[in-house]
């Protein structure tokens, strides 16, 4: 059985194993034991209420309950950019025109931006390749919406998600090679590692301060602006079906898109609802996959089941109740896993 739960200190070896499988480009999951340990501690302190909003971040793991294996990780930053600047590029346009010469040029341009400061961020989504099956990716990604719906007051009005940009199997990023490399004078992998381990001062010190005309970038770099790594395409599709959109903001390192949505417009948050749970044997039938989660802040759990998404009285087995840390008569949150297809 696959269950989402808060990260624990005992999960450090599992997170290190996951970090070794990312292939680079996932800044918030570096293969660095001290950094990951500190990330776990910060998450624990967030749940304990020991941190100001500017430092709060929740980390969850996907656990296979029979073996205890850590199959994936996902996280939420409560409010980005309040302590350290949160940079991205806004893709815009500058017009150069001469009426006398009858010349009009609208040139695509990258503007350094802090526009998403204060937003809540979905981050650190990674699923072990061997567990990419049976809806685990959907569970890992969308479980965060169940937590946000249950504890809405802890998050901000806008939610953003930086998507991994185009990087090949050797760690080559065409956007970085054409732009970032010229200002930072280091390999993409090193810049990625420094950010992942919290050493971000170099960004403000070295990054370009003025608008950049994308026509000066290589054709290969221009082609990947706002595009995602092939392995990230499914994650992007999942978020877009929940209401997220690309609004012309990209990552300063690899050019990957930043998606955004008002929190109350996210489908799974908007449509999730509380139902009473009872113990028994679920009725037979071809029911759609649904997300269910408890309403316990410290002991949050989420999982997938097949059920009638419109029921007001949900029947779960004793094993499912145990996995959710619920008892008969409790209220749990329920929502259909994927939007219904329009006919």
Steps between C-alpha positions, in 0.01 A plus 500: 500500500632846404451780753608865516626612841719775653874442465683368807862500608515128427435576132844655436652186339194467277524864390870461425416201280234702318736795450747269329239411237390850393767547233555864598280805452288445810655778706305430818605134520883501493697188581641666810433340838540817707263697277234230500530453874451875548199487268344227711565699819342812351195300402473355851524848652234627260257237626596586857420868442854605585575705185376832358300482179799611293691184596220242497506205265323163505660183364304181435610154394321224313542177698432143393356383831583130471874555456535852642677609178508871420375512142469874448513850645293817463501830687333836550678826581258724690626839374795537264734795479436657840849424630704440185396657167306261275607572145360408164489653155183650362478448125387829355543732205689821428405703192754692294335713234584785266209672329736686272663180374178297517672242722316322779666219697331323791777303667447220755684581820577347839440727800638408842203467734399448862130505416418175682637612835272380780330230293471144626704259289458138399849356480734202530280254312684179418381142466741207491490365141415149620181633663373695200185295467148449635427869550790562741606815315150646528485414869840656568420824319137554599522394865641846568168653392320291760731634771455856375122459490493368857727775635418781256582779747867401504554580131487805277262603224725399211673166448793460261700204374837522326528224242829337411633634170666321210820326612651196329624178662849651534374806689526732197255791507486701176344798680774501762779465245371795298413731790584396856847371420602842365421674829569232762809342339430153638342176386124462529548210741701717740249788496223246552685344795578836664132600486389164631734526799382851589800690365307754294690825558678463166170542312446860608870575465551368148173481310417757230313803628364629168248361250641238266400479134438135424610555138855509637463148641574190296221350292517189722454712815207696356330175407486375861368817668185401690540130416541212746730201534336197331465326838325810637240521224253272685534710817429814301191341343372400845527858629345652190195274536469633856488859372865607493622710208828625355498879522835572333727453800800268470782365714821706487720191466338257256215707347230262628149648543348620826134403525258687726143493625288674763476252785121502515479425126701178521252226406595249771486770769176651372317170455629301796249451783463332835311172528436260785696176493374159613675166522391216275545344162464754217217425259605333177498701181717692256569812700751772400823561689460752782733680737420467869677661793451552870464840667785452749767767476780314680407155370387584147444203271373473141447209266311382189186291505229409251170645614192696406629860509149630575432288809437657840584181689824332396558133579866403560660178614670476838839499327417819312378669818822404677710638215308828522519503880121531513215336684141433399297818539791734418476758225746458216562704186399351165541611139510328164864448398466638148248740346209334328548495124264736320281321250 
